[in-house]
C-alpha cells in the first residue's frame, strides 16, 4: 500500500512514515533494503525488462507474454556475448567471471536482470531526488529481501552468487545467467542476492541487488501481489511540493554524485552539480533585489 504525504507537509512527514514502516517491518527481520525512484508512477523493473518492452512498443510487432519472455532471454544472451567479446580486455580479473561480467554490464548501463537497491536510506533518498523535476512526485521503496526469497523460492536469507557459497542453500543461480538455457517450461522468479562488489560504486552506494525473473509485472505486483498484502514491500510517495525539502535533506545527509559514483564520471557530474548550485546561489540575491 502506498503511503502518501499530505499536501503542504514537509519531507519530515515522509521520513516519519519511513520510521513507521521500518519499525513494523523490522519486527520480522533486521535486514531492509531501500530504492529511490524520481517518478512515483514507475514500477520496479529491471533495465532488461524495460528494454524489451520498449522494443515491442517502438516496433509495433505482435506482443504476447510468451514472446516477451522468449525475446527477453534471447536479447540478454546476445548482449552478454557481445559485451564479453568487446569488453574482455578492459575487465579486471574479478570482473571476468560470469556474474562479474553481468555486474560490469549493469555498471556500464547495459540492460541486465539486476535491479539496484541499497542498504542506506540516505542513498535511496539521493536517487529519488537525482534528476527529479520540481513538479514530479518521487518515491522510496522499502523491501524485506529475505522474506521475498521465502515467497519466491522458499528459501530464507539472501542467495549467494559465488559458487563457493551456493552449495549451502542448494539454489542453482546459474539459471539466471544470460547464456544458460533454462529448462523448457521453467519460469524464473525474482530473487534477492548477495552482490559481487566488482566496482567501487557498489561499495559507495551500499549496493544490494535483486535478480529479476521472467515476469514483466512490477515487483510490487508479482507473486499475486503478496509482497504488498503481507507488508514485505512499502512505497512512500514524496509529492511534488516536497521537492525543495528533499533536496535539503539529501545535502544535509552528505549526498553527492562523486560520493556515490567514486570515479571519473562521478567526478565530472559532481563538478557540474556544484557549478549549477554556485550559479543558483549568485542568482538568488540578484533576483531579490529586482
C-alpha positions as CSV (number, residue, x, y, z in Angstrom):
1,X,0.0,0.0,0.0
2,X,1.4,3.4,-0.9
3,X,1.8,5.9,1.9
4,X,1.5,9.5,0.6
5,X,2.4,12.7,2.4
6,X,-0.5,15.1,2.6
7,X,-0.3,18.3,0.5
8,X,1.6,21.1,2.3
9,X,3.5,18.9,4.6
10,X,7.3,18.7,4.6
11,X,9.7,15.9,3.9
12,X,9.9,15.3,7.6
13,X,6.5,13.7,7.4
14,X,7.8,11.3,4.7
15,X,10.8,10.4,7.0
16,X,8.3,9.8,9.8
17,X,6.4,7.3,7.6
18,X,9.7,5.6,6.8
19,X,10.3,5.2,10.6
20,X,6.9,3.7,11.0
21,X,7.4,1.3,8.1
22,X,10.8,0.3,9.3
23,X,9.6,-0.4,12.9
24,X,6.7,-2.5,11.5
25,X,8.9,-4.5,9.1
26,X,11.8,-5.0,11.5
27,X,9.6,-7.0,13.8
28,X,10.3,-9.9,11.5
29,X,13.7,-9.1,10.0
30,X,16.8,-6.9,10.7
31,X,17.5,-6.6,7.0
32,X,15.8,-3.9,5.0
33,X,16.6,-2.6,1.5
34,X,15.7,0.8,0.0
35,X,15.2,2.0,-3.5
36,X,14.6,5.6,-4.6
37,X,12.9,6.5,-7.9
38,X,12.4,10.0,-9.2
39,X,9.0,9.2,-10.6
40,X,6.4,7.7,-8.2
41,X,4.3,6.2,-11.0
42,X,7.2,4.0,-12.2
43,X,7.0,0.3,-11.2
44,X,10.1,-1.7,-10.2
45,X,11.5,-3.4,-13.3
46,X,15.0,-4.4,-14.5
47,X,16.6,-2.4,-17.3
48,X,16.3,-5.6,-19.4
49,X,12.6,-5.8,-19.0
50,X,12.2,-2.1,-19.9
51,X,14.4,-2.6,-22.9
52,X,12.4,-5.5,-24.3
53,X,9.0,-3.9,-23.5
54,X,10.2,-0.8,-25.3
55,X,11.3,-2.8,-28.3
56,X,7.7,-4.1,-28.8
57,X,6.3,-0.7,-28.3
58,X,8.7,1.0,-30.7
59,X,8.4,-1.6,-33.5
60,X,4.7,-2.4,-33.3
61,X,5.5,-6.1,-33.6
62,X,2.8,-8.6,-32.3
63,X,3.2,-8.8,-28.5
64,X,2.2,-11.6,-26.1
65,X,3.6,-12.8,-22.7
66,X,5.3,-15.9,-24.2
67,X,7.0,-13.9,-27.0
68,X,8.2,-11.3,-24.5
69,X,9.9,-13.9,-22.3
70,X,11.4,-15.5,-25.4
71,X,12.8,-12.2,-26.6
72,X,14.0,-11.3,-23.0
73,X,16.1,-14.4,-22.9
74,X,17.4,-14.1,-26.5
75,X,18.3,-10.5,-26.1
76,X,20.0,-11.0,-22.8
77,X,22.2,-13.8,-24.2
78,X,23.1,-11.7,-27.2
79,X,24.0,-8.7,-25.1
80,X,26.1,-10.8,-22.8
81,X,28.2,-12.4,-25.5
82,X,28.7,-9.1,-27.3
83,X,29.7,-7.3,-24.1
84,X,32.1,-10.1,-23.1
85,X,33.7,-10.2,-26.6
86,X,34.4,-6.5,-26.8
87,X,34.9,-5.6,-23.1
88,X,37.2,-8.6,-22.1
89,X,40.5,-6.7,-22.5
90,X,39.0,-3.9,-20.3
91,X,37.8,-6.1,-17.5
92,X,39.7,-6.7,-14.3
93,X,40.4,-10.2,-13.1
94,X,37.5,-10.1,-10.6
95,X,35.1,-9.0,-13.3
96,X,35.9,-11.9,-15.6
97,X,33.5,-14.5,-14.0
98,X,30.1,-15.0,-15.4
99,X,28.4,-12.9,-12.7
100,X,31.3,-10.4,-12.7
101,X,30.5,-9.7,-16.4
102,X,26.8,-9.3,-15.6
103,X,27.6,-6.8,-12.8
104,X,30.0,-4.9,-15.2
105,X,27.2,-4.7,-17.8
106,X,25.0,-3.2,-15.1
107,X,27.7,-0.8,-14.0
108,X,28.2,0.5,-17.6
109,X,24.5,0.9,-18.4
110,X,23.8,-2.3,-20.4
111,X,20.4,-3.9,-19.9
112,X,20.5,-6.8,-17.4
113,X,18.2,-8.6,-15.0
114,X,19.8,-6.8,-12.0
115,X,17.7,-4.3,-10.0
116,X,19.6,-1.9,-7.8
117,X,18.7,-1.4,-4.2
118,X,20.7,-0.1,-1.2
119,X,21.1,-0.7,2.5
120,X,21.2,3.1,3.0
121,X,18.1,5.2,3.2
122,X,20.2,8.3,2.6
123,X,21.4,6.8,-0.7
124,X,17.9,5.9,-1.7
125,X,16.7,9.5,-1.0
126,X,19.6,10.7,-3.2
127,X,18.4,8.6,-6.1
128,X,14.8,9.6,-5.6
129,X,15.9,13.2,-5.9
130,X,18.5,12.8,-8.7
131,X,17.2,14.2,-11.9
132,X,13.8,14.9,-10.3
133,X,11.9,17.9,-11.6
134,X,10.1,20.3,-9.1
135,X,6.7,19.2,-10.4
136,X,7.3,15.4,-10.0
137,X,6.2,13.0,-7.3
138,X,9.1,10.7,-6.3
139,X,9.0,7.5,-4.3
140,X,11.1,5.5,-1.9
141,X,10.5,1.7,-1.6
142,X,11.4,-0.4,1.4
143,X,11.8,-4.1,0.9
144,X,12.3,-7.2,3.2
145,X,14.6,-9.1,0.8
146,X,14.9,-12.3,2.9
147,X,11.1,-12.7,3.0
148,X,11.0,-12.1,-0.7
149,X,13.2,-15.2,-1.2
150,X,10.9,-17.1,1.1
151,X,8.0,-16.1,-1.1
152,X,9.9,-16.6,-4.3
153,X,11.9,-19.8,-3.9
154,X,11.0,-21.0,-0.4
155,X,14.5,-20.2,1.0
156,X,15.3,-18.0,4.0
157,X,18.1,-15.4,3.6
158,X,19.9,-13.9,0.7
159,X,21.1,-16.1,-2.2
160,X,24.9,-16.0,-2.7
161,X,26.1,-15.8,-6.3
162,X,29.6,-17.1,-5.9
163,X,29.9,-20.9,-6.4
164,X,31.9,-21.5,-3.2
165,X,28.9,-20.4,-1.1
166,X,26.0,-21.7,-3.1
167,X,26.0,-25.3,-2.0
168,X,24.9,-24.4,1.5
169,X,21.5,-23.3,0.3
170,X,21.1,-25.5,-2.8
171,X,20.0,-22.8,-5.2
172,X,21.4,-23.0,-8.7
173,X,21.8,-19.4,-9.5
174,X,23.3,-20.2,-13.0
175,X,19.7,-20.4,-14.1
176,X,19.5,-16.6,-14.0
177,X,22.7,-16.2,-16.1
178,X,22.1,-14.9,-19.7
179,X,23.8,-17.7,-21.6
180,X,22.3,-20.6,-19.6
181,X,19.4,-22.2,-21.4
182,X,16.5,-22.7,-18.9
183,X,14.6,-25.9,-18.7
184,X,11.7,-25.9,-21.1
185,X,8.6,-24.6,-19.4
186,X,10.6,-23.3,-16.4
187,X,9.7,-19.8,-15.3
188,X,12.4,-17.9,-13.4
189,X,11.2,-15.9,-10.3
190,X,12.8,-12.8,-8.9
191,X,15.3,-13.4,-6.1
192,X,17.4,-11.3,-3.7
193,X,21.1,-12.0,-3.9
194,X,24.4,-11.2,-2.1
195,X,26.2,-9.0,-4.6
196,X,29.6,-9.3,-6.0
197,X,31.4,-6.0,-5.2
198,X,33.0,-5.7,-8.6
199,X,33.4,-2.0,-8.6
200,X,33.7,0.9,-6.1
201,X,30.2,2.2,-6.8
202,X,28.6,-0.8,-5.2
203,X,30.6,-0.2,-2.1
204,X,30.0,3.6,-2.0
205,X,26.2,3.1,-2.5
206,X,26.0,0.2,-0.1
207,X,24.6,-1.6,-3.1
208,X,22.3,-4.6,-2.9
209,X,20.5,-6.3,-5.8
210,X,17.6,-8.3,-7.0
211,X,17.9,-10.6,-10.0
212,X,14.6,-10.2,-11.9
213,X,12.7,-13.2,-13.1
214,X,10.7,-13.6,-16.2
215,X,7.7,-11.6,-15.2
216,X,7.1,-8.2,-16.8
217,X,4.9,-7.1,-13.9
218,X,6.4,-4.6,-11.4
219,X,7.9,-6.1,-8.4
220,X,5.1,-5.0,-6.1
221,X,2.6,-6.8,-8.4
222,X,4.5,-10.1,-8.7
223,X,3.6,-13.2,-6.7
224,X,-0.1,-12.3,-6.9
225,X,0.6,-9.0,-5.0
226,X,1.6,-10.9,-1.8
227,X,4.6,-8.7,-1.2
228,X,2.2,-5.8,-0.8
229,X,-0.5,-7.6,1.1
230,X,1.9,-9.2,3.6
231,X,3.8,-5.9,4.2
232,X,7.1,-7.1,2.6
233,X,7.3,-4.1,0.4
234,X,6.3,-0.5,1.2
235,X,6.1,2.5,-1.1
236,X,6.5,6.0,0.4
237,X,5.4,8.7,-2.1
238,X,7.1,12.1,-2.0
239,X,4.7,14.6,-3.5
240,X,6.0,17.4,-5.8
241,X,5.7,20.0,-3.1
242,X,8.4,18.2,-1.0
243,X,11.0,18.7,-3.8
244,X,12.9,21.5,-2.1
245,X,12.8,19.8,1.3
246,X,14.0,16.6,-0.2
247,X,16.9,18.4,-1.8
248,X,17.9,19.9,1.6
249,X,17.6,16.6,3.3
250,X,19.9,14.9,0.7
251,X,22.5,17.7,1.1
252,X,22.3,17.6,4.9
253,X,22.9,13.8,4.7
254,X,26.0,14.4,2.7
255,X,24.7,13.0,-0.6
256,X,26.8,14.0,-3.6
257,X,27.3,12.5,-7.0
258,X,31.0,11.9,-6.5
259,X,30.3,10.3,-3.1
260,X,28.1,7.7,-4.7
261,X,29.9,7.4,-8.0
262,X,33.6,7.5,-7.0
263,X,35.1,7.5,-10.5
264,X,35.9,10.0,-13.3
265,X,32.3,10.1,-14.5
266,X,31.1,10.8,-10.9
267,X,33.8,13.5,-10.5
268,X,32.7,15.3,-13.7
269,X,29.0,15.2,-12.8
270,X,29.8,16.2,-9.3
271,X,31.6,19.3,-10.7
272,X,28.7,20.1,-12.9
273,X,26.3,19.7,-9.9
274,X,28.5,22.1,-7.8
275,X,28.7,24.6,-10.6
276,X,24.9,24.6,-11.0
277,X,24.4,25.3,-7.3
278,X,27.0,28.0,-7.3
279,X,25.3,29.8,-10.2
280,X,21.9,29.5,-8.4
281,X,23.4,30.9,-5.2
282,X,24.7,34.0,-7.1
283,X,21.4,34.5,-8.9
284,X,19.2,34.4,-5.8
285,X,20.4,37.8,-4.3
286,X,20.1,39.4,-7.7
287,X,16.5,38.2,-8.3
288,X,15.5,39.5,-4.8
289,X,17.0,43.0,-5.5
290,X,15.0,43.5,-8.7
